[in-house]
């Protein structure tokens, strides 16, 4: 009897890593929010690029609230709760 080649089981497709924009959104949805330094560290972006990402989210209709840091501390950015204007 001739041997038939055995099929290997199909492996599930590799999960695609989250985009940097998705990483920014995830950081902003945390209860503690994110500083500009947090966004830069997570994405590898320069500060002006991280600020541009925040602007893009605002342009797309996402309300982002900014809480000024106390006595020179960095500002905290968060995605505003539903119904809040930013």
N, C-alpha and C positions, 0 to 999 in steps of 0.2 A: 504494500500500500504506500503510495507516495505521501510524503509529508507536506502538509499545507502550512504556510506561514501563519503563525499565530498573531492575532491583532493585539497590539498593546492597548490597554485601556486609555481612553482619552483623558488627559489631565485637564482640570478646570483652567480656564483662562486666567492668567495672572491679573491680579487686581491692579488697576492703574493708580498710581500715586495721586493724592489730591493736588489740585493746581495751587499755585501760590495765592491766587485770589480766594480760593476756598479756605486756605490756611488763615488768611487775614480775617475772613468772615467768622471762622471758628474762634479765633482769638477774641474778636469783638463781642461774641455772644457769651463769653465766660462771665460769671457774676462779677468778678473783679475787673473785667475789661482788659485793656492792653495799653501800654505806653508805646510811643513811637519806637523806643529802643526794643521793645518786645517784638514789634512788627518787623523791624530790620533784622533782628537776630533769627526770627523764624523763616524769613524769606531770603535773606542774603542781599536784600535791596539796600540802596542808599536812602537816607532820610527823605530826600525829595521824591523818590519813587514811591515810598510808603505813603507820603502825604497825597500823592497823585491817586493812589489806590483808594484812599478815603474819599477823595473828590469824585472818583468814578462811582463809588457806591452811592454817594449822595445824589449824583446825577441820575442814577438808575432808580431813585426813589426810596432808598434806604435811609431812614432817619438815624443819624449818628449823634450821640450826645458827647460833649467834651466837658470833663470836670477838671478845672484848673488845680494843679498840685499846690500844696501848702508850702509857703516860704521857699519858693524856688524849685520845688519838686516837679517832676515831669507830669504833664497833663495825662489824664486817663481817658481813653476813648471806649465807648460802648455802643452797641446797636440799641437804640431807644426802644422802650416797651411799646407795644401796639397802641396807637392813639396819641402817642407823644410826638410833638413836633421838635425838630432839631435845628 
